[in-house]
Amino acid sequence: MEIAELFRQRYRVNARVAFRYTHSWSQSRAADEWNKLRPDELKTRKVFSYREMWPSSTGHAASYDNLAKLAQLYEWSALSSLVLLRDVVPLLRQCREKDNQQ
């Protein structure tokens, strides 16, 4: 987890990207590894890109279920998962608030 936090700080990336970087994986490799673990729920590089770009207008939020599956994929500890949630939960709240205002 310390390595991922260093990636976050040094390269100014979010936790989803930082944890992928700790494995030295491209988005394509991450998708391939996901597909090995979950052949009934195939993902492409593009899906990883959308998830990592969020909350930009071109990104898509990952569900809590998918975040839990990413934790398994990247072999995150519970503490690492909390770091990810620290990154994601406030953004989810902001999106919900915007939706409720419309």
Residue pairs with C-beta under 8 A, 6 or more apart in sequence:
1 76
1 77
1 79
1 80
1 83
3 22
4 15
4 18
4 19
4 21
4 22
4 80
4 83
5 18
5 83
7 13
7 17
7 18
7 21
7 22
8 14
8 15
8 18
11 18
11 21
13 21
14 52
14 87
15 83
15 84
15 86
15 87
15 88
16 51
16 52
16 62
16 70
16 84
16 87
17 52
19 70
19 74
19 76
19 80
19 84
20 27
20 30
20 48
20 52
20 74
22 74
23 29
23 30
23 74
25 33
26 45
27 45
27 48
27 49
27 52
28 45
30 45
30 48
30 73
31 43
31 44
31 45
31 47
31 48
33 73
34 41
34 42
34 43
34 48
34 69
34 73
35 42
35 43
37 69
37 72
37 73
38 69
50 58
50 59
50 60
51 59
51 60
51 61
51 62
51 66
52 59
53 59
53 60
54 60
54 61
54 62
54 91
55 61
55 91
55 94
55 95
61 88
61 91
61 92
61 95
62 70
62 88
67 81
67 84
67 85
67 88
68 81
70 76
70 84
71 80
71 81
71 84
74 80
76 84
